[in-house]
Structure formats: structure tokens, C-alpha cells
């Protein structure tokens, strides 16, 4: 059994080294945060199930894997989103990054349960039946399981808590177990900071399928309050003053909409959004871009409004030279590319097209 423990640790360390080496090779690639998360999930996290279904990967190694992946996803960012938040589902404020500790737990528990139920006469099945606790109510009693059988202790400990949320037959499905464990994770910290916001609407808008990943990434970083500005730099002692270097007002995310050339961009955005929503431009405030939880009916109108919101955030916080003409050209170019999408009418009906046919 000591050999089994050493084998699990050795395989876990090799897997960690392989993941780290693969991520270092691609660290300098020009990818946004959404693309980096997708790359990690497809090319590196896919290696984990081969080990986790056989050995219970030590939790310390699983956390190091998550840290390596999170560091790669946030590469180049001065203010980083928490790795645990990145690993949340998109509808809960993450980017769907592979959550290694939960995933290895789900893989091991479901694979061992399959062996126990489908091959009860195998060695593993016989040992599981022999050492199964009398009661599976959490916290389960593990004192009768000899210490060398640490992987059985791990299995019974985890499954006793999972049984509170899932029936036994559904634990055979790894994805169901993983989703259940994910629901127990702490929500994105920004949700605690602004509890009055309807966050499910915000995350749905930010991760909408009709937005480019560059727009989704910029909007996601902005909503999480991780954009670089003088105010944030001053709080971590990287700037002498929190004031804007151009106008002397405190530099915040909201200030970016009213400073210099961005002010002309924001006024045009207000007119476009007012045209779509049939409101006076003065009623369109920047908070609906930082926290897009305001919806309109029908859904296609909300989609059109959110498309403008997302691209406005991308333009204002992006590297482009800020000007009213540049912003209008940017929107037109993106819209011309979007029109070729076969689902354009399904997403927007004629709401978005009207903003370009009859410009405000």
C-alpha cells in the first residue's frame, strides 16, 4: 500500500510538471483570457482524467495544477482575477476553467463506484464491500479502514457528502458529480461587493455567444474591477496619486467614460443606446455597461443593446486611439463581420441593423 501511495504521488507530480512545461511554452502567445482558458481545458486539463480515474491525486498537487493554469490564464494582467473564480461556470462568474480539485474528486469517486457496482467480485469491489461503513451519513466513520487503504478512506469520505445532494445512481456520472461540487464553490467575490446587482443577467450578457472572445474578455475583466487605472495603482503603491494624469480627477473605471476623447465616444454610445431603447440619452448611464443587468423586451432587443454595450467597453478600455469617428468605424466593421453569422436574425431580429441603417 505504501507503493500505491508513492505511485499516486509520483504520477501526480509528473502530471503537474507536464502541465507546467506545456503552459510555459505558450505563455507569450497573444491570447485573451477566454482563449487562454479554452486552450488550457482542451490541451492540458484533458491529461488529468487518465491519472485521476486510477489514483486519488493528492489535493496539494491538484491545487498546484489549478494555480499553474490560473497563472497562465491571467498572464500579463497586473490585477488578477482569483483562480477559484476563473474556475467557476460562466453563469456564476467564471470563465469555465477546469477546476482540478473538484474534477479529480469527481473522476475518482465515480470510477470507484462504477467498479463497486459493476464488478463486485473484483478485488477493488470486494475490498470496498469489506470496509464500507455501516452508515454513509456524513461525517462517515473511517476508523475501521486500515491506514494503508487511504484511497478507500478518501472515497468513502467524499461520497458521504456527495450523497447529500445526489442519489447513488447519479454519482456514476462524472459530470453530474463535478457540477454538484462546483455549486458548492464560493461565488465570485464581486457578487458580495455589489449584492444589489442581478448577477445572473450580468454574466449572461458578458459571455453571450454573439460576442467575440476579445470583447468577452475585456468586459469580464472590467466587471470584475481588474482594469488598470491610477486609483488601483495608488492603492498598491505603484502610483504617487490616484488622480488622472490628463484632467486631475480621480481615475476610476467610471472616469474613463468622461475623460478626454472618450467623452465623445461615450456621448455617441449614449445616442445609439437611446435610439435602441427609446429613452432620452441622459438616462443611459455608464453603470449599465459596467454591470449590464438591465434587460429589455423582446430578448433580441436586449441582445442588440448588450452587443453595443460590450463593444463600447472593448473600445474604451482597449488600445485603440479614442475618437468618435474611430468608434463609429469600429462598430460598423464589427457589425459587417457579424451580419455574416447565420444566426444573426435569431440573435437580433432587426434591432441591431436599425442602429446602423438609421444612425442616431
C-alpha angles and dihedrals in degrees: 000000000000086000089053091052091048091048091052092049093045094050091046093052092047090050091050091050092048092051093047093048092049093049094048091055091058100034095108096050115123099247131139123232094266093049091048091053091049091048092051093049095049103039106026112018089053088071093064101073092061089065102028095058090060105031130033098242108226110257092233091058091045090054091049089053090052090049091050091050093044091049090053093048092050095042111143094018117121092196108043130203111235112267091230088056093049088055093057119103113268093250089059098048105277136103096239095258112172107267099215101194093051093041096052090047092051093047096049097043095047094044093050091047090052090054091048094050102035100035105031092157094055119102092255092046093050093048093048090052091046095052099033110130117245090238125033093198110127127280087045121205110248101169093105093058111090113240094243089065090066092145090060090050089052092048096050093043093053098040092051090063095040090055088066089068105026136041115242096255093055091054086071087072110080095200092053092051091046093050090049092052090047091055088060092057119108112264122249107289092234088068090061091048093055106026092164091069119094094233100186088064092048094053092044090055095045094050097040113149094231092063123088115245089246090059092044091050096048092045092047092051091047094049089050090053095242101126115121114251137148093260093057093041090052092053091058093042096251094117131046094220138020090222125110112258091221105047107009095241121125107279110233134146090265091051091059089071094059104035122104118309090356088072090066090047091051093049090054090047089052091054093049093048091045089052091052097044098036093236133127110269090239090066092059105092130185092242089075086064097044092045107020100190096126111104134191134201133280102037092237089062090052089050091052092048092048091049090057091044094051095047091046090055089046092052097044096045095034129091095259122121105257118239137132092242092045091052093049091048090048092052093047092050092050091046093051089054091046095052089069090063107108089219094054095110091045091054101040112008101201098317099098094040091055091060089061098037092051104027115198 
